[in-house]
Amino acid sequence: MRVAVASDDFQNVTGHAGKASRFLVFEADDGVPPREVARLDLPGDLTIHEFRCDGPHPLFQVKAVIAGSAGAGFVRRLAEHGVQAVLTTERDPATAVARWAAGTLAAAAAQCHDHGHDHDHDHGHGREGGCSCGCG
């Protein structure tokens, strides 16, 4: 199965997954060490925070996304597409994926945070019925 890991530097698990544009993608199979199969370097309009569901999204093709932190909107949008958001304190991406696959990954606390900007604009959050981003 494919698992993406938020990684600003392609070396460490990083936080604020909704605004992350870089992800390492691993193939993770039971009993086999995970192997990196791709690197995503998304344009700004494809961060989950900015994505308006005007086409396919690469993160909706994985089983889980691992990050150091994420807001409730990120977790909800991934869940709407059958993707598990996993928050962890683990810093090494391959170790995080291996431990997630084994069910032993140390979880980080869910975080509420201020985006640092005015919410008088529409992010597509909270639409009634179906996908809150308007694509489902």
C-alpha positions in Angstrom: 0.0 0.0 0.0 1.1 3.6 -0.6 1.7 6.0 2.2 2.7 9.7 1.9 4.8 11.5 4.4 4.8 15.3 4.7 8.5 16.4 4.4 9.6 19.9 3.6 13.2 18.8 3.1 12.6 15.2 1.8 14.5 14.0 4.9 12.3 14.6 8.0 8.6 14.3 8.9 7.3 17.9 9.0 4.1 19.5 10.3 1.2 21.6 9.2 0.3 19.0 6.5 -2.5 21.2 5.1 0.0 23.7 3.8 2.7 21.1 2.9 3.7 20.8 -0.7 6.4 18.2 -0.4 5.7 14.6 0.4 7.7 11.3 0.2 5.6 8.4 -1.0 6.4 4.9 0.3 5.3 1.5 -0.6 4.6 -0.3 2.7 3.9 -4.0 2.8 3.6 -6.1 5.9 6.9 -7.5 7.1 8.9 -5.7 4.4 10.8 -2.5 5.1 9.0 0.4 3.4 10.7 1.7 0.2 10.4 5.2 -1.2 8.7 5.1 -4.6 8.1 8.8 -5.4 8.5 12.4 -4.3 5.7 14.9 -4.6 6.6 18.6 -4.9 3.2 20.1 -5.4 2.4 23.6 -6.6 0.8 25.9 -4.1 -2.7 25.4 -5.5 -2.4 21.7 -4.8 -1.8 22.0 -1.1 -4.8 20.6 0.7 -5.4 24.0 2.2 -5.8 25.6 -1.2 -7.1 22.7 -3.3 -10.5 23.3 -4.8 -11.2 19.8 -6.1 -10.9 20.9 -9.7 -9.3 17.6 -10.7 -7.6 14.6 -9.2 -5.2 15.0 -6.2 -2.2 12.8 -5.7 -2.8 12.5 -1.9 -6.2 11.0 -2.5 -4.4 8.0 -4.1 -2.6 6.8 -1.0 -3.9 4.8 2.0 -2.5 7.3 4.6 -0.7 10.6 5.0 1.8 10.9 7.9 2.7 14.3 9.3 3.9 16.0 12.4 0.8 18.1 12.7 -2.4 18.9 10.8 -5.7 20.7 11.4 -9.1 19.2 11.6 -9.9 20.4 8.0 -6.9 18.4 6.6 -8.0 15.3 8.5 -11.6 15.6 7.4 -10.8 16.3 3.7 -8.5 13.2 3.5 -11.1 11.1 5.3 -13.7 12.1 2.7 -11.5 10.4 0.1 -10.8 7.3 2.2 -7.3 8.5 3.3 -6.2 8.2 6.9 -4.4 11.2 8.3 -1.8 10.1 10.9 0.0 12.6 13.2 3.2 11.6 14.8 6.2 12.7 16.8 8.5 10.4 14.8 10.9 12.5 12.7 12.3 9.8 10.3 9.9 9.2 7.4 10.9 5.5 6.7 10.7 4.7 10.4 7.3 6.4 10.6 5.9 4.4 7.7 7.3 1.1 9.1 5.9 1.8 12.5 2.5 2.8 11.1 2.4 -0.4 9.0 3.2 -2.4 12.2 0.6 -0.5 14.2 3.3 0.9 16.6 3.7 4.5 15.5 3.7 7.0 18.4 0.8 9.4 17.8 1.0 13.2 18.2 -1.9 15.0 19.9 -4.5 16.4 17.5 -4.0 20.1 17.1 -6.3 23.0 16.8 -4.5 26.0 15.3 -5.0 29.4 13.9 -4.3 29.6 10.2 -2.8 33.1 10.8 -5.2 34.7 8.3 -8.7 36.0 8.1 -11.5 33.5 7.4 -13.7 35.8 5.4 -12.9 33.8 2.3 -14.1 30.4 1.4 -12.0 27.3 1.8 -14.9 25.1 1.0 -15.0 23.9 4.6 -18.3 22.6 5.9 -20.5 22.3 2.8 -23.6 20.2 3.4 -23.6 16.7 2.0 -20.7 14.9 0.4 -17.2 16.2 0.1 -16.6 19.6 1.9 -14.3 20.6 -0.9 -17.1 20.3 -3.4 -15.8 17.5 -5.5 -17.7 14.5 -4.1 
